[in-house]
């Protein structure tokens, strides 16, 4: 059954067209991926569907009683409300019904003469309570909290949560609402791999329709069966998952480019014929009126041709060429019986040997110590037990999850804090990371997540290194930028150590996996999928 119809919708901001004349339908059990480069209008389309914004033209219609669920911003709760109570707000209708049931229970005890009438009222209300899942409320909350790994936050006050934790609570609320149409904008952000895999199963089993904006290629492959791509202000529909889309898009662009070339040849040929007819007509004595009419007729035919857009085959992309400094020693990092404790033991008995040119990934649930392990290699954190031997001639390029300390700096200032170059040289280099013109004077605090990541890469690339340490390097990057990063890393002749929850990225590049679990670090001589399989055996 059709629940959403988007027809000839256009949207612009300050004169810039975001998309125009897009149309598609959503049926009640669809699983759809919405993709496109950053800035193409994916989130804007979500806002139009949810009614948060209105289209400039066209219309969007929802079937009767269709509820749309979207996490457009972090929800707001009283500072002194605990997380469990926040999630329970999802079932406020059930709470009202439950209060009525309790009131009737008291009436039963105090009004024996009207017991039969009260029992009928109670049965009707109880039936509604049960139909709405009233008896499953707590189990539903616990199920979602456990899946997203926010159960340790249950008793924490809202005021004590970080931005990432609040986002996860907001996602949990959205899943508990179970709307007929669920809009998920980058739902895997802030989730560890286990939670992503749980969310994958949740979406597969979801009773309504789901549209997902995501740059997680495995997640899209596993959850969706249709792709909507916004590209060059137009919408293209592909009936398959992400891997299917990649092949079909390549075929579409090549086909459209051939059609464009053929049309351009036809147009140029018509223009040449018109020009020649006019020359012949004017050279005739007297001037040939029939030839003039024929030229005029061809001009009208030319004007009626709907000019095809030239497909963008080589769009402007981030330029990333990672050059290695001089070779490091053979043994880059050696960890011997390392342990780290805070209030409790984080991990212990850690033994690792990382050699020159190794490709190492570190995985594990959130809070198990992945970033701490990296910080030990950077000598920002020191072990409580054991020893870390660091090669004397290594030069480290470090990409942190938490990029900037001076958010009031401009892009230009933030870059020049890392690179001793002139303003002109800095602007030229920043252009390679898609910061053009006035972009370099934007405040860091006003940048999107993807822009901050591009700026951080620009900073890192301003120095030489032979060891790359990456903490969630693909976060906030669109798929095209991820692929550019992957191509650059593939050519890098040095050591790479990465923490990531991007399973595609982990599988493609890393042939040794260190998995932190139960306060220990286990090594697997293979990529993430291999390690996961071995863990399950």
Secondary structure, DSSP 8 states (H G I E B T S, - for coil): -EEEEEEEEEEEETTEEEEEEEEEEEETT-EEEEE-STTSSHHHHHHHHHTSS--SEEEEEE-TT--EEE--S-----TT-BHHHHHHGGGHHHHHHHHHHHHHHHHHHH-GGGHHHHHHHHHHHHHHHHHTTGGGHHHHHHHHHHHTT-GGGTTSBGGG--HHHHHHHHHHHHHHH--SEEEEESTTTT--HHHHHHHHHHHHH-SSEEEEE---HHHHHHH-SEEEEEETTEEEEESS-HHHHHHHHHHHHHHHHHHHHHHHHHHHHHHHHHHHHHHHHHHSSS--HHHHHHHHHHHHHHHHS-------SS---------B-S---SEEEEEEEEEEESSSEEEEEEEEEEETT-EEEEEESTTSSHHHHHHHHTTSS--SEEEEEE-TT--EEEE-SS--S-TTSBHHHHHHTT----HHHHHHHHHTTT--GGGGGSBGGGS-HHHHHHHHHHHHTTS-BSEEEEESTTTT--HHHHHHHHHHHHH--SEEEEE---HHHHHHH-SEEEEEETTEEEEESS-HHHHHHHHH-
